[in-house]
Amino acid sequence: MNRGLKNRTPISNAVDTKLYEQLKQLSKDTMIPISKLLDKAIELVLKEYEKPAK
């Protein structure tokens, strides 16, 4: 079931309640959808854990 999504993958996960409330508030304040904020967060985590080039 992709719900018509072509470039997105639906996921389900549980997160810390306080972090989620802060994320919802950030989304409201910036008018950026939570899904886009999560995309950015994942990009930052992947970059942080990227292995240095040999």
mmCIF entry with sequence, helices, sheets and N, C-alpha, C, O atoms, coordinates in Angstrom:
data_MODEL
# 
_entry.id   MODEL 
# 
_entity.id                         1 
_entity.type                       polymer 
_entity.pdbx_number_of_molecules   1 
# 
_entity_poly.entity_id                      1 
_entity_poly.type                           'polypeptide(L)' 
_entity_poly.nstd_linkage                   no 
_entity_poly.nstd_monomer                   no 
_entity_poly.pdbx_seq_one_letter_code       MNRGLKNRTPISNAVDTKLYEQLKQLSKDTMIPISKLLDKAIELVLKEYEKPAK 
_entity_poly.pdbx_seq_one_letter_code_can   MNRGLKNRTPISNAVDTKLYEQLKQLSKDTMIPISKLLDKAIELVLKEYEKPAK 
_entity_poly.pdbx_strand_id                 A 
# 
loop_
_entity_poly_seq.entity_id 
_entity_poly_seq.num 
_entity_poly_seq.mon_id 
_entity_poly_seq.hetero 
1 1  MET n 
1 2  ASN n 
1 3  ARG n 
1 4  GLY n 
1 5  LEU n 
1 6  LYS n 
1 7  ASN n 
1 8  ARG n 
1 9  THR n 
1 10 PRO n 
1 11 ILE n 
1 12 SER n 
1 13 ASN n 
1 14 ALA n 
1 15 VAL n 
1 16 ASP n 
1 17 THR n 
1 18 LYS n 
1 19 LEU n 
1 20 TYR n 
1 21 GLU n 
1 22 GLN n 
1 23 LEU n 
1 24 LYS n 
1 25 GLN n 
1 26 LEU n 
1 27 SER n 
1 28 LYS n 
1 29 ASP n 
1 30 THR n 
1 31 MET n 
1 32 ILE n 
1 33 PRO n 
1 34 ILE n 
1 35 SER n 
1 36 LYS n 
1 37 LEU n 
1 38 LEU n 
1 39 ASP n 
1 40 LYS n 
1 41 ALA n 
1 42 ILE n 
1 43 GLU n 
1 44 LEU n 
1 45 VAL n 
1 46 LEU n 
1 47 LYS n 
1 48 GLU n 
1 49 TYR n 
1 50 GLU n 
1 51 LYS n 
1 52 PRO n 
1 53 ALA n 
1 54 LYS n 
# 
_struct_asym.id          A 
_struct_asym.entity_id   1 
# 
loop_
_struct_conf.conf_type_id 
_struct_conf.id 
_struct_conf.pdbx_PDB_helix_id 
_struct_conf.beg_label_comp_id 
_struct_conf.beg_label_asym_id 
_struct_conf.beg_label_seq_id 
_struct_conf.pdbx_beg_PDB_ins_code 
_struct_conf.end_label_comp_id 
_struct_conf.end_label_asym_id 
_struct_conf.end_label_seq_id 
_struct_conf.pdbx_end_PDB_ins_code 
_struct_conf.beg_auth_comp_id 
_struct_conf.beg_auth_asym_id 
_struct_conf.beg_auth_seq_id 
_struct_conf.end_auth_comp_id 
_struct_conf.end_auth_asym_id 
_struct_conf.end_auth_seq_id 
_struct_conf.pdbx_PDB_helix_class 
_struct_conf.details 
_struct_conf.pdbx_PDB_helix_length 
HELX_P HELX_P1 AA1 THR A 17 ? THR A 30 ? THR A 17 THR A 30 1 ? 14 
HELX_P HELX_P2 AA2 ILE A 34 ? GLU A 48 ? ILE A 34 GLU A 48 1 ? 15 
# 
_struct_conf_type.id          HELX_P 
_struct_conf_type.criteria    ? 
_struct_conf_type.reference   ? 
# 
loop_
_atom_site.group_PDB 
_atom_site.id 
_atom_site.type_symbol 
_atom_site.label_atom_id 
_atom_site.label_alt_id 
_atom_site.label_comp_id 
_atom_site.label_asym_id 
_atom_site.label_entity_id 
_atom_site.label_seq_id 
_atom_site.pdbx_PDB_ins_code 
_atom_site.Cartn_x 
_atom_site.Cartn_y 
_atom_site.Cartn_z 
_atom_site.occupancy 
_atom_site.B_iso_or_equiv 
_atom_site.pdbx_formal_charge 
_atom_site.auth_seq_id 
_atom_site.auth_comp_id 
_atom_site.auth_asym_id 
_atom_site.auth_atom_id 
_atom_site.pdbx_PDB_model_num 
ATOM 1   N N  . MET A 1 1  ? 0.842  -1.182 0.000  1.00 0.00 ? 1  MET A N  1 
ATOM 2   C CA . MET A 1 1  ? 0.000  0.000  0.000  1.00 0.00 ? 1  MET A CA 1 
ATOM 3   C C  . MET A 1 1  ? 0.889  1.247  0.000  1.00 0.00 ? 1  MET A C  1 
ATOM 4   O O  . MET A 1 1  ? 1.515  1.552  1.015  1.00 0.00 ? 1  MET A O  1 
ATOM 5   N N  . ASN A 1 2  ? 0.952  1.960  -1.103 1.00 0.00 ? 2  ASN A N  1 
ATOM 6   C CA . ASN A 1 2  ? 1.796  3.161  -1.152 1.00 0.00 ? 2  ASN A CA 1 
ATOM 7   C C  . ASN A 1 2  ? 0.972  4.439  -1.127 1.00 0.00 ? 2  ASN A C  1 
ATOM 8   O O  . ASN A 1 2  ? 1.535  5.532  -1.197 1.00 0.00 ? 2  ASN A O  1 
ATOM 9   N N  . ARG A 1 3  ? -0.321 4.331  -1.031 1.00 0.00 ? 3  ARG A N  1 
ATOM 10  C CA . ARG A 1 3  ? -1.217 5.487  -0.921 1.00 0.00 ? 3  ARG A CA 1 
ATOM 11  C C  . ARG A 1 3  ? -0.932 6.551  -1.969 1.00 0.00 ? 3  ARG A C  1 
ATOM 12  O O  . ARG A 1 3  ? -1.111 7.740  -1.706 1.00 0.00 ? 3  ARG A O  1 
ATOM 13  N N  . GLY A 1 4  ? -0.492 6.143  -3.151 1.00 0.00 ? 4  GLY A N  1 
ATOM 14  C CA . GLY A 1 4  ? -0.212 7.078  -4.224 1.00 0.00 ? 4  GLY A CA 1 
ATOM 15  C C  . GLY A 1 4  ? 1.108  7.811  -4.077 1.00 0.00 ? 4  GLY A C  1 
ATOM 16  O O  . GLY A 1 4  ? 1.372  8.770  -4.803 1.00 0.00 ? 4  GLY A O  1 
ATOM 17  N N  . LEU A 1 5  ? 1.932  7.371  -3.152 1.00 0.00 ? 5  LEU A N  1 
ATOM 18  C CA . LEU A 1 5  ? 3.229  8.021  -2.941 1.00 0.00 ? 5  LEU A CA 1 
ATOM 19  C C  . LEU A 1 5  ? 4.244  7.450  -3.917 1.00 0.00 ? 5  LEU A C  1 
ATOM 20  O O  . LEU A 1 5  ? 4.399  6.233  -4.020 1.00 0.00 ? 5  LEU A O  1 
ATOM 21  N N  . LYS A 1 6  ? 4.938  8.330  -4.633 1.00 0.00 ? 6  LYS A N  1 
ATOM 22  C CA . LYS A 1 6  ? 5.927  7.874  -5.601 1.00 0.00 ? 6  LYS A CA 1 
ATOM 23  C C  . LYS A 1 6  ? 7.347  7.991  -5.071 1.00 0.00 ? 6  LYS A C  1 
ATOM 24  O O  . LYS A 1 6  ? 8.176  7.116  -5.319 1.00 0.00 ? 6  LYS A O  1 
ATOM 25  N N  . ASN A 1 7  ? 7.632  9.055  -4.349 1.00 0.00 ? 7  ASN A N  1 
ATOM 26  C CA . ASN A 1 7  ? 8.985  9.294  -3.852 1.00 0.00 ? 7  ASN A CA 1 
ATOM 27  C C  . ASN A 1 7  ? 9.054  9.263  -2.337 1.00 0.00 ? 7  ASN A C  1 
ATOM 28  O O  . ASN A 1 7  ? 9.997  9.790  -1.747 1.00 0.00 ? 7  ASN A O  1 
ATOM 29  N N  . ARG A 1 8  ? 8.060  8.650  -1.699 1.00 0.00 ? 8  ARG A N  1 
ATOM 30  C CA . ARG A 1 8  ? 7.998  8.628  -0.244 1.00 0.00 ? 8  ARG A CA 1 
ATOM 31  C C  . ARG A 1 8  ? 7.696  7.209  0.207  1.00 0.00 ? 8  ARG A C  1 
ATOM 32  O O  . ARG A 1 8  ? 7.023  6.461  -0.503 1.00 0.00 ? 8  ARG A O  1 
ATOM 33  N N  . THR A 1 9  ? 8.183  6.835  1.370  1.00 0.00 ? 9  THR A N  1 
ATOM 34  C CA . THR A 1 9  ? 7.916  5.534  1.951  1.00 0.00 ? 9  THR A CA 1 
ATOM 35  C C  . THR A 1 9  ? 7.282  5.741  3.319  1.00 0.00 ? 9  THR A C  1 
ATOM 36  O O  . THR A 1 9  ? 7.911  6.310  4.211  1.00 0.00 ? 9  THR A O  1 
ATOM 37  N N  . PRO A 1 10 ? 6.053  5.289  3.496  1.00 0.00 ? 10 PRO A N  1 
ATOM 38  C CA . PRO A 1 10 ? 5.418  5.448  4.812  1.00 0.00 ? 10 PRO A CA 1 
ATOM 39  C C  . PRO A 1 10 ? 6.093  4.546  5.846  1.00 0.00 ? 10 PRO A C  1 
ATOM 40  O O  . PRO A 1 10 ? 6.379  3.379  5.576  1.00 0.00 ? 10 PRO A O  1 
ATOM 41  N N  . ILE A 1 11 ? 6.342  5.101  7.023  1.00 0.00 ? 11 ILE A N  1 
ATOM 42  C CA . ILE A 1 11 ? 6.945  4.326  8.111  1.00 0.00 ? 11 ILE A CA 1 
ATOM 43  C C  . ILE A 1 11 ? 6.109  4.538  9.373  1.00 0.00 ? 11 ILE A C  1 
ATOM 44  O O  . ILE A 1 11 ? 5.335  5.490  9.476  1.00 0.00 ? 11 ILE A O  1 
ATOM 45  N N  . SER A 1 12 ? 6.281  3.654  10.299 1.00 0.00 ? 12 SER A N  1 
ATOM 46  C CA . SER A 1 12 ? 5.615  3.787  11.595 1.00 0.00 ? 12 SER A CA 1 
ATOM 47  C C  . SER A 1 12 ? 6.666  3.555  12.663 1.00 0.00 ? 12 SER A C  1 
ATOM 48  O O  . SER A 1 12 ? 7.408  2.574  12.621 1.00 0.00 ? 12 SER A O  1 
ATOM 49  N N  . ASN A 1 13 ? 6.721  4.466  13.618 1.00 0.00 ? 13 ASN A N  1 
ATOM 50  C CA . ASN A 1 13 ? 7.709  4.347  14.668 1.00 0.00 ? 13 ASN A CA 1 
ATOM 51  C C  . ASN A 1 13 ? 7.224  5.105  15.886 1.00 0.00 ? 13 ASN A C  1 
ATOM 52  O O  . ASN A 1 13 ? 6.347  5.963  15.777 1.00 0.00 ? 13 ASN A O  1 
ATOM 53  N N  . ALA A 1 14 ? 7.776  4.803  17.030 1.00 0.00 ? 14 ALA A N  1 
ATOM 54  C CA . ALA A 1 14 ? 7.465  5.525  18.259 1.00 0.00 ? 14 ALA A CA 1 
ATOM 55  C C  . ALA A 1 14 ? 8.645  6.412  18.621 1.00 0.00 ? 14 ALA A C  1 
ATOM 56  O O  . ALA A 1 14 ? 9.799  5.995  18.525 1.00 0.00 ? 14 ALA A O  1 
ATOM 57  N N  . VAL A 1 15 ? 8.350  7.628  19.035 1.00 0.00 ? 15 VAL A N  1 
ATOM 58  C CA . VAL A 1 15 ? 9.401  8.565  19.424 1.00 0.00 ? 15 VAL A CA 1 
ATOM 59  C C  . VAL A 1 15 ? 9.091  9.128  20.811 1.00 0.00 ? 15 VAL A C  1 
ATOM 60  O O  . VAL A 1 15 ? 7.962  9.040  21.294 1.00 0.00 ? 15 VAL A O  1 
ATOM 61  N N  . ASP A 1 16 ? 10.094 9.695  21.427 1.00 0.00 ? 16 ASP A N  1 
ATOM 62  C CA . ASP A 1 16 ? 9.926  10.325 22.730 1.00 0.00 ? 16 ASP A CA 1 
ATOM 63  C C  . ASP A 1 16 ? 8.829  11.385 22.651 1.00 0.00 ? 16 ASP A C  1 
ATOM 64  O O  . ASP A 1 16 ? 8.823  12.218 21.745 1.00 0.00 ? 16 ASP A O  1 
ATOM 65  N N  . THR A 1 17 ? 7.910  11.346 23.597 1.00 0.00 ? 17 THR A N  1 
ATOM 66  C CA . THR A 1 17 ? 6.755  12.247 23.582 1.00 0.00 ? 17 THR A CA 1 
ATOM 67  C C  . THR A 1 17 ? 7.160  13.712 23.596 1.00 0.00 ? 17 THR A C  1 
ATOM 68  O O  . THR A 1 17 ? 6.578  14.519 22.871 1.00 0.00 ? 17 THR A O  1 
ATOM 69  N N  . LYS A 1 18 ? 8.145  14.067 24.407 1.00 0.00 ? 18 LYS A N  1 
ATOM 70  C CA . LYS A 1 18 ? 8.572  15.470 24.471 1.00 0.00 ? 18 LYS A CA 1 
ATOM 71  C C  . LYS A 1 18 ? 9.194  15.922 23.153 1.00 0.00 ? 18 LYS A C  1 
ATOM 72  O O  . LYS A 1 18 ? 8.960  17.044 22.702 1.00 0.00 ? 18 LYS A O  1 
ATOM 73  N N  . LEU A 1 19 ? 9.990  15.040 22.536 1.00 0.00 ? 19 LEU A N  1 
ATOM 74  C CA . LEU A 1 19 ? 10.577 15.388 21.238 1.00 0.00 ? 19 LEU A CA 1 
ATOM 75  C C  . LEU A 1 19 ? 9.492  15.580 20.188 1.00 0.00 ? 19 LEU A C  1 
ATOM 76  O O  . LEU A 1 19 ? 9.563  16.497 19.369 1.00 0.00 ? 19 LEU A O  1 
ATOM 77  N N  . TYR A 1 20 ? 8.485  14.704 20.218 1.00 0.00 ? 20 TYR A N  1 
ATOM 78  C CA . TYR A 1 20 ? 7.401  14.816 19.242 1.00 0.00 ? 20 TYR A CA 1 
ATOM 79  C C  . TYR A 1 20 ? 6.623  16.120 19.422 1.00 0.00 ? 20 TYR A C  1 
ATOM 80  O O  . TYR A 1 20 ? 6.258  16.769 18.441 1.00 0.00 ? 20 TYR A O  1 
ATOM 81  N N  . GLU A 1 21 ? 6.373  16.499 20.662 1.00 0.00 ? 21 GLU A N  1 
ATOM 82  C CA . GLU A 1 21 ? 5.662  17.760 20.909 1.00 0.00 ? 21 GLU A CA 1 
ATOM 83  C C  . GLU A 1 21 ? 6.474  18.942 20.398 1.00 0.00 ? 21 GLU A C  1 
ATOM 84  O O  . GLU A 1 21 ? 5.919  19.884 19.832 1.00 0.00 ? 21 GLU A O  1 
ATOM 85  N N  . GLN A 1 22 ? 7.795  18.893 20.599 1.00 0.00 ? 22 GLN A N  1 
ATOM 86  C CA . GLN A 1 22 ? 8.659  19.972 20.097 1.00 0.00 ? 22 GLN A CA 1 
ATOM 87  C C  . GLN A 1 22 ? 8.654  19.993 18.571 1.00 0.00 ? 22 GLN A C  1 
ATOM 88  O O  . GLN A 1 22 ? 8.645  21.059 17.956 1.00 0.00 ? 22 GLN A O  1 
ATOM 89  N N  . LEU A 1 23 ? 8.661  18.805 17.967 1.00 0.00 ? 23 LEU A N  1 
ATOM 90  C CA . LEU A 1 23 ? 8.631  18.713 16.505 1.00 0.00 ? 23 LEU A CA 1 
ATOM 91  C C  . LEU A 1 23 ? 7.320  19.279 15.959 1.00 0.00 ? 23 LEU A C  1 
ATOM 92  O O  . LEU A 1 23 ? 7.321  20.011 14.969 1.00 0.00 ? 23 LEU A O  1 
ATOM 93  N N  . LYS A 1 24 ? 6.210  18.942 16.602 1.00 0.00 ? 24 LYS A N  1 
ATOM 94  C CA . LYS A 1 24 ? 4.907  19.473 16.168 1.00 0.00 ? 24 LYS A CA 1 
ATOM 95  C C  . LYS A 1 24 ? 4.876  20.995 16.278 1.00 0.00 ? 24 LYS A C  1 
ATOM 96  O O  . LYS A 1 24 ? 4.347  21.677 15.400 1.00 0.00 ? 24 LYS A O  1 
ATOM 97  N N  . GLN A 1 25 ? 5.446  21.520 17.359 1.00 0.00 ? 25 GLN A N  1 
ATOM 98  C CA . GLN A 1 25 ? 5.467  22.970 17.535 1.00 0.00 ? 25 GLN A CA 1 
ATOM 99  C C  . GLN A 1 25 ? 6.354  23.636 16.481 1.00 0.00 ? 25 GLN A C  1 
ATOM 100 O O  . GLN A 1 25 ? 5.997  24.680 15.934 1.00 0.00 ? 25 GLN A O  1 
ATOM 101 N N  . LEU A 1 26 ? 7.510  23.032 16.198 1.00 0.00 ? 26 LEU A N  1 
ATOM 102 C CA . LEU A 1 26 ? 8.393  23.568 15.166 1.00 0.00 ? 26 LEU A CA 1 
ATOM 103 C C  . LEU A 1 26 ? 7.687  23.576 13.818 1.00 0.00 ? 26 LEU A C  1 
ATOM 104 O O  . LEU A 1 26 ? 7.785  24.543 13.063 1.00 0.00 ? 26 LEU A O  1 
ATOM 105 N N  . SER A 1 27 ? 6.981  22.502 13.522 1.00 0.00 ? 27 SER A N  1 
ATOM 106 C CA . SER A 1 27 ? 6.233  22.419 12.269 1.00 0.00 ? 27 SER A CA 1 
ATOM 107 C C  . SER A 1 27 ? 5.185  23.532 12.187 1.00 0.00 ? 27 SER A C  1 
ATOM 108 O O  . SER A 1 27 ? 5.018  24.172 11.149 1.00 0.00 ? 27 SER A O  1 
ATOM 109 N N  . LYS A 1 28 ? 4.492  23.743 13.293 1.00 0.00 ? 28 LYS A N  1 
ATOM 110 C CA . LYS A 1 28 ? 3.466  24.800 13.336 1.00 0.00 ? 28 LYS A CA 1 
ATOM 111 C C  . LYS A 1 28 ? 4.101  26.180 13.170 1.00 0.00 ? 28 LYS A C  1 
ATOM 112 O O  . LYS A 1 28 ? 3.611  27.014 12.407 1.00 0.00 ? 28 LYS A O  1 
ATOM 113 N N  . ASP A 1 29 ? 5.201  26.410 13.896 1.00 0.00 ? 29 ASP A N  1 
ATOM 114 C CA . ASP A 1 29 ? 5.867  27.723 13.859 1.00 0.00 ? 29 ASP A CA 1 
ATOM 115 C C  . ASP A 1 29 ? 6.460  28.036 12.489 1.00 0.00 ? 29 ASP A C  1 
ATOM 116 O O  . ASP A 1 29 ? 6.411  29.179 12.036 1.00 0.00 ? 29 ASP A O  1 
ATOM 117 N N  . THR A 1 30 ? 7.019  27.024 11.832 1.00 0.00 ? 30 THR A N  1 
ATOM 118 C CA . THR A 1 30 ? 7.710  27.244 10.558 1.00 0.00 ? 30 THR A CA 1 
ATOM 119 C C  . THR A 1 30 ? 6.831  26.971 9.342  1.00 0.00 ? 30 THR A C  1 
ATOM 120 O O  . THR A 1 30 ? 7.183  27.319 8.215  1.00 0.00 ? 30 THR A O  1 
ATOM 121 N N  . MET A 1 31 ? 5.672  26.336 9.591  1.00 0.00 ? 31 MET A N  1 
ATOM 122 C CA . MET A 1 31 ? 4.767  25.924 8.515  1.00 0.00 ? 31 MET A CA 1 
ATOM 123 C C  . MET A 1 31 ? 5.437  24.919 7.581  1.00 0.00 ? 31 MET A C  1 
ATOM 124 O O  . MET A 1 31 ? 5.092  24.828 6.403  1.00 0.00 ? 31 MET A O  1 
ATOM 125 N N  . ILE A 1 32 ? 6.392  24.169 8.114  1.00 0.00 ? 32 ILE A N  1 
ATOM 126 C CA . ILE A 1 32 ? 7.055  23.093 7.371  1.00 0.00 ? 32 ILE A CA 1 
ATOM 127 C C  . ILE A 1 32 ? 6.435  21.790 7.848  1.00 0.00 ? 32 ILE A C  1 
ATOM 128 O O  . ILE A 1 32 ? 6.397  21.535 9.051  1.00 0.00 ? 32 ILE A O  1 
ATOM 129 N N  . PRO A 1 33 ? 5.944  20.953 6.926  1.00 0.00 ? 33 PRO A N  1 
ATOM 130 C CA . PRO A 1 33 ? 5.325  19.689 7.337  1.00 0.00 ? 33 PRO A CA 1 
ATOM 131 C C  . PRO A 1 33 ? 6.294  18.810 8.138  1.00 0.00 ? 33 PRO A C  1 
ATOM 132 O O  . PRO A 1 33 ? 7.500  18.811 7.894  1.00 0.00 ? 33 PRO A O  1 
ATOM 133 N N  . ILE A 1 34 ? 5.743  18.069 9.087  1.00 0.00 ? 34 ILE A N  1 
ATOM 134 C CA . ILE A 1 34 ? 6.558  17.174 9.907  1.00 0.00 ? 34 ILE A CA 1 
ATOM 135 C C  . ILE A 1 34 ? 7.352  16.215 9.032  1.00 0.00 ? 34 ILE A C  1 
ATOM 136 O O  . ILE A 1 34 ? 8.506  15.915 9.340  1.00 0.00 ? 34 ILE A O  1 
ATOM 137 N N  . SER A 1 35 ? 6.764  15.734 7.958  1.00 0.00 ? 35 SER A N  1 
ATOM 138 C CA . SER A 1 35 ? 7.474  14.790 7.091  1.00 0.00 ? 35 SER A CA 1 
ATOM 139 C C  . SER A 1 35 ? 8.739  15.416 6.511  1.00 0.00 ? 35 SER A C  1 
ATOM 140 O O  . SER A 1 35 ? 9.759  14.738 6.381  1.00 0.00 ? 35 SER A O  1 
ATOM 141 N N  . LYS A 1 36 ? 8.686  16.689 6.166  1.00 0.00 ? 36 LYS A N  1 
ATOM 142 C CA . LYS A 1 36 ? 9.870  17.365 5.621  1.00 0.00 ? 36 LYS A CA 1 
ATOM 143 C C  . LYS A 1 36 ? 10.915 17.596 6.719  1.00 0.00 ? 36 LYS A C  1 
ATOM 144 O O  . LYS A 1 36 ? 12.114 17.486 6.466  1.00 0.00 ? 36 LYS A O  1 
ATOM 145 N N  . LEU A 1 37 ? 10.462 17.915 7.932  1.00 0.00 ? 37 LEU A N  1 
ATOM 146 C CA . LEU A 1 37 ? 11.390 18.081 9.039  1.00 0.00 ? 37 LEU A CA 1 
ATOM 147 C C  . LEU A 1 37 ? 12.077 16.757 9.364  1.00 0.00 ? 37 LEU A C  1 
ATOM 148 O O  . LEU A 1 37 ? 13.268 16.733 9.672  1.00 0.00 ? 37 LEU A O  1 
ATOM 149 N N  . LEU A 1 38 ? 11.327 15.656 9.296  1.00 0.00 ? 38 LEU A N  1 
ATOM 150 C CA . LEU A 1 38 ? 11.917 14.341 9.531  1.00 0.00 ? 38 LEU A CA 1 
ATOM 151 C C  . LEU A 1 38 ? 12.924 13.993 8.444  1.00 0.00 ? 38 LEU A C  1 
ATOM 152 O O  . LEU A 1 38 ? 13.968 13.412 8.738  1.00 0.00 ? 38 LEU A O  1 
ATOM 153 N N  . ASP A 1 39 ? 12.629 14.339 7.192  1.00 0.00 ? 39 ASP A N  1 
ATOM 154 C CA . ASP A 1 39 ? 13.592 14.120 6.108  1.00 0.00 ? 39 ASP A CA 1 
ATOM 155 C C  . ASP A 1 39 ? 14.914 14.810 6.436  1.00 0.00 ? 39 ASP A C  1 
ATOM 156 O O  . ASP A 1 39 ? 15.983 14.214 6.306  1.00 0.00 ? 39 ASP A O  1 
ATOM 157 N N  . LYS A 1 40 ? 14.831 16.071 6.863  1.00 0.00 ? 40 LYS A N  1 
ATOM 158 C CA . LYS A 1 40 ? 16.033 16.846 7.177  1.00 0.00 ? 40 LYS A CA 1 
ATOM 159 C C  . LYS A 1 40 ? 16.773 16.232 8.352  1.00 0.00 ? 40 LYS A C  1 
ATOM 160 O O  . LYS A 1 40 ? 18.001 16.147 8.333  1.00 0.00 ? 40 LYS A O  1 
ATOM 161 N N  . ALA A 1 41 ? 16.038 15.801 9.381  1.00 0.00 ? 41 ALA A N  1 
ATOM 162 C CA . ALA A 1 41 ? 16.662 15.190 10.556 1.00 0.00 ? 41 ALA A CA 1 
ATOM 163 C C  . ALA A 1 41 ? 17.406 13.917 10.168 1.00 0.00 ? 41 ALA A C  1 
ATOM 164 O O  . ALA A 1 41 ? 18.525 13.686 10.628 1.00 0.00 ? 41 ALA A O  1 
ATOM 165 N N  . ILE A 1 42 ? 16.794 13.097 9.328  1.00 0.00 ? 42 ILE A N  1 
ATOM 166 C CA . ILE A 1 42 ? 17.441 11.858 8.884  1.00 0.00 ? 42 ILE A CA 1 
ATOM 167 C C  . ILE A 1 42 ? 18.701 12.175 8.081  1.00 0.00 ? 42 ILE A C  1 
ATOM 168 O O  . ILE A 1 42 ? 19.728 11.518 8.251  1.00 0.00 ? 42 ILE A O  1 
ATOM 169 N N  . GLU A 1 43 ? 18.624 13.180 7.208  1.00 0.00 ? 43 GLU A N  1 
ATOM 170 C CA . GLU A 1 43 ? 19.809 13.589 6.443  1.00 0.00 ? 43 GLU A CA 1 
ATOM 171 C C  . GLU A 1 43 ? 20.948 13.979 7.375  1.00 0.00 ? 43 GLU A C  1 
ATOM 172 O O  . GLU A 1 43 ? 22.096 13.594 7.152  1.00 0.00 ? 43 GLU A O  1 
ATOM 173 N N  . LEU A 1 44 ? 20.634 14.745 8.424  1.00 0.00 ? 44 LEU A N  1 
ATOM 174 C CA . LEU A 1 44 ? 21.663 15.189 9.365  1.00 0.00 ? 44 LEU A CA 1 
ATOM 175 C C  . LEU A 1 44 ? 22.273 14.018 10.127 1.00 0.00 ? 44 LEU A C  1 
ATOM 176 O O  . LEU A 1 44 ? 23.486 13.977 10.331 1.00 0.00 ? 44 LEU A O  1 
ATOM 177 N N  . VAL A 1 45 ? 21.451 13.074 10.544 1.00 0.00 ? 45 VAL A N  1 
ATOM 178 C CA . VAL A 1 45 ? 21.960 11.899 11.262 1.00 0.00 ? 45 VAL A CA 1 
ATOM 179 C C  . VAL A 1 45 ? 22.850 11.065 10.348 1.00 0.00 ? 45 VAL A C  1 
ATOM 180 O O  . VAL A 1 45 ? 23.923 10.626 10.763 1.00 0.00 ? 45 VAL A O  1 
ATOM 181 N N  . LEU A 1 46 ? 22.421 10.843 9.117  1.00 0.00 ? 46 LEU A N  1 
ATOM 182 C CA . LEU A 1 46 ? 23.223 10.065 8.174  1.00 0.00 ? 46 LEU A CA 1 
ATOM 183 C C  . LEU A 1 46 ? 24.559 10.744 7.906  1.00 0.00 ? 46 LEU A C  1 
ATOM 184 O O  . LEU A 1 46 ? 25.592 10.080 7.816  1.00 0.00 ? 46 LEU A O  1 
ATOM 185 N N  . LYS A 1 47 ? 24.538 12.068 7.780  1.00 0.00 ? 47 LYS A N  1 
ATOM 186 C CA . LYS A 1 47 ? 25.789 12.807 7.550  1.00 0.00 ? 47 LYS A CA 1 
ATOM 187 C C  . LYS A 1 47 ? 26.705 12.689 8.760  1.00 0.00 ? 47 LYS A C  1 
ATOM 188 O O  . LYS A 1 47 ? 27.915 12.520 8.610  1.00 0.00 ? 47 LYS A O  1 
ATOM 189 N N  . GLU A 1 48 ? 26.133 12.778 9.960  1.00 0.00 ? 48 GLU A N  1 
ATOM 190 C CA . GLU A 1 48 ? 26.931 12.695 11.189 1.00 0.00 ? 48 GLU A CA 1 
ATOM 191 C C  . GLU A 1 48 ? 27.612 11.337 11.324 1.00 0.00 ? 48 GLU A C  1 
ATOM 192 O O  . GLU A 1 48 ? 28.740 11.253 11.811 1.00 0.00 ? 48 GLU A O  1 
ATOM 193 N N  . TYR A 1 49 ? 26.936 10.279 10.898 1.00 0.00 ? 49 TYR A N  1 
ATOM 194 C CA . TYR A 1 49 ? 27.475 8.936  11.050 1.00 0.00 ? 49 TYR A CA 1 
ATOM 195 C C  . TYR A 1 49 ? 28.179 8.426  9.786  1.00 0.00 ? 49 TYR A C  1 
ATOM 196 O O  . TYR A 1 49 ? 28.577 7.263  9.713  1.00 0.00 ? 49 TYR A O  1 
ATOM 197 N N  . GLU A 1 50 ? 28.323 9.300  8.806  1.00 0.00 ? 50 GLU A N  1 
ATOM 198 C CA . GLU A 1 50 ? 29.001 8.932  7.568  1.00 0.00 ? 50 GLU A CA 1 
ATOM 199 C C  . GLU A 1 50 ? 30.444 8.555  7.854  1.00 0.00 ? 50 GLU A C  1 
ATOM 200 O O  . GLU A 1 50 ? 31.132 9.233  8.617  1.00 0.00 ? 50 GLU A O  1 
ATOM 201 N N  . LYS A 1 51 ? 30.891 7.486  7.247  1.00 0.00 ? 51 LYS A N  1 
ATOM 202 C CA . LYS A 1 51 ? 32.275 7.071  7.447  1.00 0.00 ? 51 LYS A CA 1 
ATOM 203 C C  . LYS A 1 51 ? 33.190 7.969  6.624  1.00 0.00 ? 51 LYS A C  1 
ATOM 204 O O  . LYS A 1 51 ? 32.884 8.282  5.474  1.00 0.00 ? 51 LYS A O  1 
ATOM 205 N N  . PRO A 1 52 ? 34.309 8.385  7.206  1.00 0.00 ? 52 PRO A N  1 
ATOM 206 C CA . PRO A 1 52 ? 35.239 9.241  6.447  1.00 0.00 ? 52 PRO A CA 1 
ATOM 207 C C  . PRO A 1 52 ? 35.822 8.485  5.251  1.00 0.00 ? 52 PRO A C  1 
ATOM 208 O O  . PRO A 1 52 ? 36.047 7.277  5.307  1.00 0.00 ? 52 PRO A O  1 
ATOM 209 N N  . ALA A 1 53 ? 36.056 9.217  4.184  1.00 0.00 ? 53 ALA A N  1 
ATOM 210 C CA . ALA A 1 53 ? 36.643 8.618  2.982  1.00 0.00 ? 53 ALA A CA 1 
ATOM 211 C C  . ALA A 1 53 ? 38.066 8.153  3.283  1.00 0.00 ? 53 ALA A C  1 
ATOM 212 O O  . ALA A 1 53 ? 38.809 8.815  4.007  1.00 0.00 ? 53 ALA A O  1 
ATOM 213 N N  . LYS A 1 54 ? 38.425 7.019  2.722  1.00 0.00 ? 54 LYS A N  1 
ATOM 214 C CA . LYS A 1 54 ? 39.783 6.483  2.952  1.00 0.00 ? 54 LYS A CA 1 
ATOM 215 C C  . LYS A 1 54 ? 40.738 6.976  1.896  1.00 0.00 ? 54 LYS A C  1 
ATOM 216 O O  . LYS A 1 54 ? 41.919 6.633  1.924  1.00 0.00 ? 54 LYS A O  1 
# 
